Amino acid sequence: MTYANSAKILAQFGATLDHVMEKTLYVLDVDEAFAVAGEVRKEAYAKARPSAPAI
């Protein structure tokens, strides 16, 4: 699921990505995931980013 899809679902309930408190990231390669995910998260979350434990 992309951040755009998540934003559409949240909008149906009157929320935005700014309302997200935590998300869980399931990965096989932690280093690669964080190398890519960091920049994507900065673009998706205008304000403070939610905590993001990786499993």
N, C-alpha and C positions, 0 to 999 in steps of 0.2 A: 504494500500500500504506500502510495506516495504522500508527501505532505499536502499536495493539492487535493487529493482524494480525501484525506483526513479533514482538511479545512471545509470541504463541501459537506461532509457528514456533520461536523460540529455546527456549521451554519444552520442546519435543519433544526437544531436545538437552541439557537440563539447564542452560540458560543464561537470563539475563534481560537487559533493556536495559542494566543496569549493566555487562555484559560487553562491550558494543559499544565499539570503539575509534575507529571512524571511519565516517561515512556520507557519501554524495555526494548533493547536492541539485541536480537539473537544473531550471532555471527560465528563463522568458522575460523576466520583470520582476524584477530583483534587489531593488529597493527594496520592492516589494510582498511578495515572498517573505519577506524578513527581518522585515518589519513583522508578519507573521502567524506565521511559523515560530518566532520567538524565544519567544513565550508558550507555544506548543504544546510546544516542546522542554522548557521549564521544567517543564511538567506531566508529560511522558512520562519524563523522566530524573530520578529522585529524588536521585541523587548527581551527580558530575561529568558534564557533558555531553561527548559525543565531539566530535572535530574534525569540521567540516562544510564542506568546500570546496563552493562553488557554481559550477556550469558553466552 
